Amino acid sequence: MELESILLPGISAQRPLVIAGPCSAETEEQVMATAKQLYDRGQKVFRAGIWKPRTKPGGFEGVGTVGLEWLKKVKETYGMYTATEVATPKHVEEALKAGIDILWIGARTTANPFAVQDLADALQGVEDTIVLIKNPVNPDLELWIGAIERISNAGIKKIGAIHRGFSSYDKSIYRNIPQWHIPIELRRRIPNLPIFSDPSHIGGRRELIAPLCQQAMDLNFDGLIVESHYDPDDAWSDAKQQVTPDVLEYILNLLVIRTEVSTTENLTELRKQIDECDTTLIELLAKRMRISREIGTFKKEHNVTILQSDRYREILDKRGAQGALCGMTESFLRGIFESIHEESVRQQMNIINK
């Protein structure tokens, strides 16, 4: 995949590249007032939703094309770059006609390959446009990569990803669970792909935005896309997850930006210890699997079922509790032992079915 850096003239290449503005463009006054406050605090890229797909009909679904005129006015008045979400070929056409600098594809759209391909077809021949692609609502890395590839195949070179977390039925402090390992794996698979964090949609509450921004920077993300409104409590959509430009400035000023540096001697020694630990873990897992195979042989000889539900529950509960005593989360240990159990069952199945 041939990608180019997302560099905007007049904006420092240092992390993070910040895209800020209200969830939705509501009125011309609201757009201009928010843009002015952001501009006065050094922000150079303004975002606002023009078309707002809602889960159910009847809610505020965006002002539509008229809002693009307000974004044009922001650009003319303050010299800010502009960004908005597109979900249909008509949106792409209207946004490009209005001179929008950055288009992003929302999570619901990314989840639909047909819709992404329609957007890719609409983007043919506009190679200089910047397109950012949010992760799909469900934690499916291949679907995310597939959307990125479709936009790349349309000839777009300036592509970035937006990590906005993943929907879940489970209760959580987050609106959308981060599942950081997924964007980390995306970075491993496509190393030159810029990745932005969307702490507003991950957190769903403004008090979570600051720690989420810091986590994204600690993971070497390239940028942040943050919802900022001059009067967030009265916002027409997603009021709880928007911050004022003042608060955004405070959050950004507190960020600690760490850099990738060449390995020092101390780090080399610590990494050597990690390698030794990993080798020991693999050897212990190999020993555990050997014992599992012996158990499989016993079960085959005595006509015993592979799955012993009570024993499985006992292992998960005990190992989770042991992990908590050692400073690890129970969910982390349960995940590990679920994977170990799955492999043990696979190996025992091989023995029983011989």
Secondary structure by P-SEA (a helix, b strand, c coil): ccccccccccccccccbbbbbccccccaaaaaaaaaaaaaacccbbbbbcccccccccccccccaaaaaaaaaaaaaccbbbbbbbccaaaaaaaaaacccbbbbcaaaaacaaaaaaaaaaacccccbbbbbcccccccaaaaaaaaaaaaaacccbbbbbbcbbbccccccccccccaaaaaaaaaacccbbbbbccccccccccaaaaaaaaaaaacccbbbbbbbcccccccccccccccaaaaaaaaaabbbbbbccccaaaaaaaaaaaaaaaaaaaaaaaaaaaaaaaaaaaaaaccccccaaaaaaaaaaaaaaaaaacccaaaaaaaaaaaaaaaaaaaaaaaac
